[in-house]
Amino acid sequence: MAVSPEQHSSTSHFVREIEKTDGSVLKVYQYSTGDVGCVVWDAAIVLSKYLETDQFCNSRSGASTWSSKHMLELGAGTGVVGIMAASLGANVTVTDLEDLQPLLKLNIRENRELLSTGSITAKVLKWGETVTDFLPHPDYILMADCIYYEQSVVPLVETLKILAGPKTCVICCYEQRTMGVNPEVEKRFFELLLQDFEAEEVPAERQDPEFNSPDIHILHLRRRQG
Ligand SMILES: C[S@@+](CC[C@H](N)C(=O)[O-])C[C@H]1O[C@@H](n2cnc3c(N)ncnc32)[C@H](O)[C@@H]1O
């Protein structure tokens, strides 16, 4: 279903602009009411800007590590991370629950002029449900702020185990929260995940110099071999 910003039922939208290194601007529509996926979370900005850092992208030549890579984003929300990756040449599938599909499709449409070399498609993927449609294994799985919900820990880890092949790198960005159930959810998630994956944390100096924060972490996760 194609939804224009004006058509979205009863809720108003507001736009978050994210400037890319090449000076172009990503315009991300968010809704003022709705579930958590309707707005851009800080971890998504940190991850988007990390993808653009010069270790991966040469702003002069336009060459990019992500070019032609197959990427799958889980819990994409507004789709900002996936749209950034596609604007850097990746072939991306952004996924989230059914309710988020109109917003994902709206943001893909509104940023189409930034997608000259890469491609992007929005699809429904609910953690813990059948994900064989998303195989073969992608080169990269992207996740921003997806570790926050107690009931999702087991299904999310199971989904990652199915989707990540021996060569897949999961780039997981999350905000470390100290309130309520968050520390316990995070602990449980990593206890389970690290049984099958090894993690390497990206130090602050390899992140975007402006868009980083001590409480937002970026991990590269790969399946343990053998
Ligand atoms: C905190 S939001 C983060 C959204 C976006 N990645 C960002 O950082 O701006 C978490 C996202 O996970 C999605 N999500 C939650 N439970 C899910 C599930 N069981 N299957 C798929 N997506 C889910 C939500 O719909 C939401 O878009």
The ligand as an ORCA input file, in Angstrom:
! r2SCAN-3c Opt
* xyz 0 1
  C      13.268      0.618     19.216
  S      12.669      0.322     17.604
  C      14.090      0.641     16.592
  C      13.694      1.050     15.198
  C      14.881      1.419     14.298
  N      15.772      0.285     14.110
  C      15.640      2.570     14.871
  O      16.659      2.326     15.556
  O      15.232      3.731     14.666
  C      12.565     -1.483     17.546
  C      11.986     -2.031     16.238
  O      11.889     -3.453     16.341
  C      10.653     -3.860     15.766
  N      10.225     -5.124     16.372
  C       9.854     -5.336     17.668
  N       9.491     -6.613     17.861
  C       9.654     -7.228     16.657
  C       9.439     -8.567     16.198
  N       8.996     -9.515     17.029
  N       9.708     -8.849     14.906
  C      10.166     -7.881     14.071
  N      10.379     -6.594     14.426
  C      10.111     -6.278     15.710
  C       9.698     -2.727     16.115
  O       8.561     -2.719     15.280
  C      10.594     -1.509     15.931
  O      10.555     -1.014     14.624
*
